[in-house]
């Protein structure tokens, strides 16, 4: 009876019909129950789907490998990529050079000379010159996130009380493709005279690689062998370079001897044969150059959009000021006329 809208009180109609009242009540009840059942069915259907997905989380490792690779490829922080990649063996196997290089390049879009982008640029410079043992994707990721010197027991800055190697400085340098502390760079590097292989070894690019991993001020350090027996750093060390300098006078002979030492290092101390090394180094360089171009194009486009917005805002402000000045000028003209 509450749902029925009565026209008036019973006392207002002497000829009140009880049967008509019951029929109206029945029709109202049928409509109410139909509406209630429809709403209940809809709520039950939504609840069924809600129960199916509420509180359900898909583990990252349960996704297809291609999806995981896409997700990890979107990370623009090498530190985040490092934490994700080394959380399980499955994720470690998905790490690719493209993923690591792009995360470092896109970490800083505005400046190339700071942070991870500076670090990856220095490493890729040695890769382009074909002068260092080619780092795997995992080692490349470790180099980007290194906090302490990788020489370990042989570190010149090792603390004997704690047994830890020296902490790296904040310059983000990776001298000769290695994570070395300041003391190791100072005491384990040799300054090469400028007349040693200074001209004809090439400019360090893909067309004419120099094959010598010179650091700043023409310094060179020796390669390092880790606890697993793998070699890192320059393909040719200070010893080989000095022997070549002492043995030959003609530049062509020096270049030929240097090439022989490089082939020997790749054959005996590298995981890659010379041809495979060249292919992978070229692939690394291509990935890096493509990432740099994409980052530069994006930053250039963004700066143009910001400059366009600034110009539009500036023109709008100028227009408003001119409108105010015209209004003031018109008022001054009217005042002068009245005078």
C-alpha positions in Angstrom: 0.0 0.0 0.0 3.0 2.3 0.6 3.9 2.2 -3.1 0.4 3.2 -4.3 -0.2 6.8 -4.9 -3.7 7.5 -3.4 -5.9 10.1 -5.0 -7.4 11.0 -1.6 -8.5 9.7 1.8 -11.2 7.0 2.1 -13.6 9.6 3.6 -13.4 11.6 0.5 -15.1 8.9 -1.6 -18.2 7.4 -0.2 -18.5 4.9 -3.1 -15.0 3.4 -2.4 -14.5 0.0 -4.1 -12.3 -2.5 -2.2 -11.9 -4.8 -5.2 -10.5 -2.0 -7.3 -8.1 -1.2 -4.5 -6.8 -4.8 -4.4 -6.3 -4.9 -8.2 -4.3 -1.7 -8.2 -2.2 -3.0 -5.3 -1.6 -6.3 -7.1 -0.4 -4.5 -10.3 1.8 -2.2 -8.3 3.3 -5.2 -6.5 3.9 -7.1 -9.8 5.8 -4.1 -11.2 7.8 -3.6 -8.0 8.8 -7.2 -7.9 9.8 -7.2 -11.6 11.9 -4.2 -11.1 13.5 -5.7 -7.9 14.2 -9.0 -9.6 15.8 -7.3 -12.6 18.0 -5.2 -10.4 19.0 -8.3 -8.3 19.9 -10.2 -11.5 22.0 -7.4 -12.7 23.7 -7.1 -9.3 24.4 -10.8 -9.2 25.9 -10.7 -12.7 28.2 -7.9 -11.7 29.0 -9.6 -8.5 30.0 -12.7 -10.4 32.5 -10.9 -12.5 33.6 -8.8 -9.6 34.3 -11.9 -7.6 36.2 -13.3 -10.6 38.7 -10.4 -10.8 38.7 -8.8 -7.3 41.9 -9.5 -5.5 43.4 -11.4 -8.4 46.9 -10.5 -9.3 48.9 -11.9 -12.2 52.5 -12.5 -11.4 54.9 -10.9 -13.8 56.7 -14.2 -14.4 53.4 -15.8 -15.4 53.0 -13.5 -18.4 54.3 -14.5 -21.9 57.9 -13.7 -22.5 57.1 -11.2 -25.2 54.8 -9.2 -22.8 57.5 -9.3 -20.1 60.1 -8.0 -22.6 57.7 -5.2 -23.7 57.2 -4.2 -20.0 60.8 -4.2 -19.2 61.7 -2.4 -22.4 59.5 0.6 -21.2 61.6 1.1 -18.0 63.7 4.3 -18.4 65.8 3.7 -15.3 68.7 1.3 -15.3 68.4 0.9 -11.6 64.7 -0.2 -11.9 65.7 -2.5 -14.7 68.5 -3.9 -12.6 66.2 -4.6 -9.7 63.6 -6.3 -11.9 66.0 -8.3 -14.0 68.0 -9.8 -11.2 64.9 -10.8 -9.2 64.5 -14.2 -11.0 66.3 -16.3 -13.5 63.4 -16.0 -15.9 63.7 -12.3 -16.0 67.5 -12.4 -16.3 67.2 -14.5 -19.5 64.8 -11.9 -21.0 67.3 -9.0 -20.7 68.6 -7.8 -24.1 71.2 -5.2 -25.1 68.5 -3.0 -26.6 66.6 -3.0 -23.3 69.7 -1.9 -21.3 71.0 0.7 -23.8 67.6 2.4 -24.3 66.9 2.5 -20.5 70.2 4.4 -20.1 69.7 6.8 -23.0 66.1 7.7 -22.2 66.9 8.1 -18.5 68.0 11.7 -19.2 66.4 13.3 -22.3 67.7 16.8 -21.8 71.5 16.3 -21.2 73.9 13.8 -22.5 76.8 14.6 -20.2 75.3 13.5 -16.9 74.1 10.4 -15.2 73.4 7.1 -16.9 73.5 8.6 -20.4 77.0 9.8 -19.9 78.0 6.3 -18.6 76.5 4.5 -21.6 78.1 7.0 -24.0 81.6 6.3 -22.6 81.1 2.5 -22.8 79.7 2.7 -26.3 82.6 4.8 -27.4 84.9 1.9 -26.6 82.5 -0.5 -28.3 82.5 1.6 -31.4 86.3 1.6 -31.4 86.3 -2.2 -31.0 88.8 -1.8 -28.2 87.3 -3.6 -25.2 85.9 -7.0 -24.4 82.3 -6.8 -25.4 80.1 -6.7 -22.3 77.0 -9.0 -22.1 73.6 -7.4 -21.4 74.0 -8.4 -17.7 77.5 -6.9 -17.4 76.3 -3.8 -19.2 73.5 -3.4 -16.7 76.0 -4.0 -13.8 78.4 -1.4 -15.2 75.6 1.2 -15.3 74.6 0.5 -11.7 78.1 -0.2 -10.2 78.7 1.4 -6.8 82.1 -0.1 -5.9 85.3 -0.9 -7.8 85.1 -4.2 -9.7 88.7 -5.2 -9.1 87.8 -6.6 -5.7 90.8 -8.1 -4.0 93.1 -6.3 -6.5 91.5 -2.9 -5.9 94.1 -0.3 -4.9 91.6 1.4 -2.7 90.4 -1.7 -0.8 89.7 -1.3 2.9 91.5 -4.0 4.8 89.3 -3.6 7.8 86.0 -4.1 6.0 87.4 -6.2 3.1 85.4 -4.0 0.6 86.7 -2.4 -2.5 86.6 1.4 -2.8 83.4 3.2 -3.6 83.2 4.8 -7.1 83.2 8.5 -7.4 80.1 10.3 -8.7 81.6 11.1 -12.1 79.9 8.1 -13.8 83.1 7.3 -15.7 83.7 3.7 -16.9 87.4 3.9 -17.7 88.3 1.4 -20.5 84.9 -0.3 -20.1 85.4 -1.1 -16.4 84.0 0.2 -13.1 87.2 1.4 -11.5 87.7 3.5 -8.4 89.9 6.6 -8.4 92.9 4.8 -6.9 92.8 2.0 -9.5 92.6 4.6 -12.3 95.6 6.5 -10.7 97.9 3.6 -9.9 96.9 1.0 -12.6 96.7 3.3 -15.6 99.6 4.4 -17.8 99.8 7.6 -19.8 100.6 6.8 -23.4 102.7 9.3 -25.4 100.8 11.2 -28.0 103.1 9.9 -30.8 102.0 6.3 -29.9 99.4 5.3 -32.4 98.0 8.9 -32.4 97.2 9.4 -36.1 96.7 6.3 -38.2 94.8 4.1 -35.8 91.5 5.8 -36.7 89.1 8.1 -35.0 87.4 5.4 -32.9 84.3 5.0 -35.1 82.8 2.0 -36.8 84.5 2.8 -40.1 88.0 3.0 -38.8 88.2 1.7 -35.2 91.2 2.6 -33.2 91.4 -0.8 -31.3 92.9 0.9 -28.3 90.7 1.8 -25.3 92.2 5.1 -24.5 90.7 7.0 -21.6 91.1 10.7 -20.8 94.5 12.2 -21.4 95.6 9.2 -23.4 95.7 6.9 -20.4 95.4 3.1 -20.7 94.8 0.4 -18.2 95.3 -3.3 -18.3 92.4 -5.8 -18.7 91.0 -7.4 -15.6 90.1 -11.1 -15.1 87.3 -11.7 -12.7 86.8 -14.6 -10.3 84.9 -16.6 -13.0 87.9 -16.4 -15.4 86.3 -13.9 -17.8 88.3 -10.9 -19.1 87.0 -7.4 -19.0 88.3 -4.1 -20.2 90.8 -3.4 -23.0 91.6 -6.0 -25.6 95.2 -4.6 -25.8 97.0 -3.5 -22.6 99.9 -1.3 -21.8 102.4 -4.2 -22.1 101.4 -5.0 -25.7 101.3 -1.4 -26.7 104.8 -0.7 -25.4 106.2 -3.9 -27.0 104.8 -2.8 -30.4 106.3 0.7 -29.9 109.7 -0.7 -29.0 109.7 -3.3 -31.9 108.5 -1.3 -34.9 109.2 2.1 -36.4 106.8 2.2 -39.4 103.2 3.0 -38.6 101.9 0.2 -40.9 103.9 -2.4 -39.0 102.5 -1.1 -35.7 99.0 -1.3 -36.9 99.5 -4.8 -38.2 101.1 -5.9 -34.9 98.2 -4.3 -33.0 95.7 -6.2 -35.1 97.5 -9.4 -34.3 97.3 -8.7 -30.6 93.6 -8.0 -30.9 92.9 -11.2 -32.8 94.9 -13.1 -30.1 92.9 -11.5 -27.3 89.6 -12.4 -29.0 90.7 -15.9 -29.7 92.2 -16.8 -26.3 90.5 -14.5 -23.8 87.1 -13.7 -25.2 83.7 -15.4 -25.5 83.3 -14.2 -29.0 85.3 -15.2 -32.1 86.6 -12.2 -34.2 83.7 -12.4 -36.7 81.1 -12.8 -34.0 82.6 -10.0 -32.0 82.4 -7.7 -35.0 78.8 -8.5 -35.6 77.8 -8.0 -32.0 79.8 -4.7 -31.7 78.1 -3.4 -34.8 74.7 -4.4 -33.4 75.4 -2.6 -30.1 76.5 0.5 -32.0 73.4 0.5 -34.2 71.1 0.1 -31.2 72.8 3.0 -29.4 72.8 5.3 -32.4 69.1 4.6 -33.0 68.2 5.3 -29.3 70.2 8.5 -29.3 68.5 9.7 -32.5 65.1 8.8 -31.1 65.8 10.6 -27.8 67.2 13.7 -29.6 64.2 13.8 -32.0 61.7 13.5 -29.1 63.5 16.2 -27.1 63.6 18.5 -30.1 59.9 18.0 -30.8 59.1 18.7 -27.1 61.2 21.8 -27.0 59.4 23.1 -30.2 56.1 22.5 -28.6 57.1 24.3 -25.4 58.5 27.2 -27.5 55.2 27.3 -29.5 53.2 27.4 -26.3 55.4 30.1 -24.9 55.0 32.2 -28.0 51.2 31.8 -28.0 51.1 32.8 -24.3 53.4 35.7 -24.9 51.3 37.0 -27.8 48.2 36.6 -25.6 49.8 38.7 -22.9 50.9 41.4 -25.4 47.4 41.5 -26.8 45.8 42.0 -23.4 48.3 44.8 -22.5 47.7 46.5 -25.8 44.0 46.4 -25.2 44.4 48.0 -21.8 46.7 50.6 -23.2 44.2 51.4 -26.0 41.4 51.7 -23.4 43.5 54.1 -21.3 44.4 56.1 -24.4 40.7 56.4 -25.4 39.8 57.6 -21.9 42.6 60.2 -22.0 41.4 61.4 -25.4 37.8 61.8 -24.1 39.1 63.7 -21.0 41.2 66.0 -23.2 38.1 66.7 -25.4 36.1 67.7 -22.4 38.8 70.1 -21.3 
